[in-house]
Amino acid sequence: MYKTKHLPIISVITVVYNSADFIERTILSIINQSYPNIEYLIIDGGSTDGTLEIIAKYKDFIDFFISKPDRGIYDAMNKGIKAASGDYLWFINSGDEIYDLNVLNTIFRNKNSFADIYYGETEITDNKGNTIGMRRHSAPSKLSWKTFLWGMKVSHQSIIVKKEIVSLYDLHYRFSADFDWVINALKKARSIENTGIILSKFMEGGTTKKNLKAGLKERFQIMKKNYGLIPTVLSHIILAGKLFFYYLINKRY
């Protein structure tokens, strides 16, 4: 399975539940990567809509698979973390895709040393895979845990993290545990590299967006925990203004 010893193993984890319309394009974007050292894990929540039959078509390319009811997306992601044996973790959930087939080669080939975290841009797609545009937040030229005081500047699908610095997702948060998880990883990272490329395609309409109000409340609590109350309140005032003007121009947020 792992063809090149000097290259790190990337554990790509897909969480899925009743996603027969979208899972295949996610799988294809991963198993057709030109990079040789991929460990692919699929964590299914007990699908009943034909998802499992599609996954079965690609069983020879899947290193770990489980299909059991779970306590939500972050519980499923924790199962993926526990099962992964690679050097890095990358979450590409059903409906999302790796941007192109050379992304991992571009990041990890021809290097003498490797960063703790790699990040990049995110393209937004509709449920048919058509491009809508780039994510509202563009990736900053430099990234640290303090950057997230100004919102989730890097999409969860466009950040690849060394396994040794990750923690489990905090299941107290139902909609924004990924925000908390990335901040925790950034705090532990000694080296963070901007890849300068688009890493993923994110299908609009995820769980957090469908539960926007509850998700924003959780983010406020996470930000207050990490940055303090006054900086969090001030950043929210500025972010609300930026979001309002973005919506006026683009008719989406």
Beta strands, then each sheet from edge to edge (+ up, - down):
strand 1: 10-16
strand 2: 38-44
strand 3: 64-67
strand 4: 88-91
strand 5: 97-98
strand 6: 117-125
strand 7: 131-134
strand 8: 159-162
strand 9: 192-203
sheet 1: 3+ 2+ 1+ 4+ 8- 6+ 7-
sheet 2: 3+ 2+ 1+ 4+ 8- 6+ 9+ 5-
end
